[in-house]
Amino acid sequence: MRMIENIISDRGSKYSVSGGAVGSRADVDAFLKALKKNKKYAKATHNSWGALLPDGPLKSDDGEAGAGNIILKMLEISGQSGHVIVVTRWYGGKHLGGDRFRHVTEACRIYLQDL
């Protein structure tokens, strides 16, 4: 599991990104369970994720509408199949509007740049 914390901060909201190799839905579930063993991540407002698996793409917005699709798109562009990326957001009290999509994209870019 690779975790990069506190990569983006905007109007009180904070973002982190995590990821790792997965081969099945069960692997994704195990990854999310391991991530959420850390109380900080378990209490996050959103743990949006996407994964490109042999059976096809999977995603969850976790309340951050559209975030899963952005993560899948970034995985597809980078050619990273068999991988899950989780973008975590701790809500800071102010709505970010469309900027939240930019932050999810940037979080994925930061994660993918060193793979």
Number of C-alpha atoms within 10 A of each C-alpha: 10 11 15 14 13 14 14 15 14 15 11 12 18 18 23 23 26 22 24 16 18 20 16 18 14 10 16 25 12 13 20 19 12 13 19 15 10 10 9 10 18 16 12 15 16 21 28 25 26 26 31 24 19 11 9 10 16 17 21 19 19 15 12 17 12 16 27 25 18 20 29 23 17 20 23 14 9 13 11 18 18 19 19 27 31 30 27 25 25 18 17 14 9 10 13 15 8 8 11 19 17 12 21 27 18 17 25 23 16 15 21 15 8 6 7
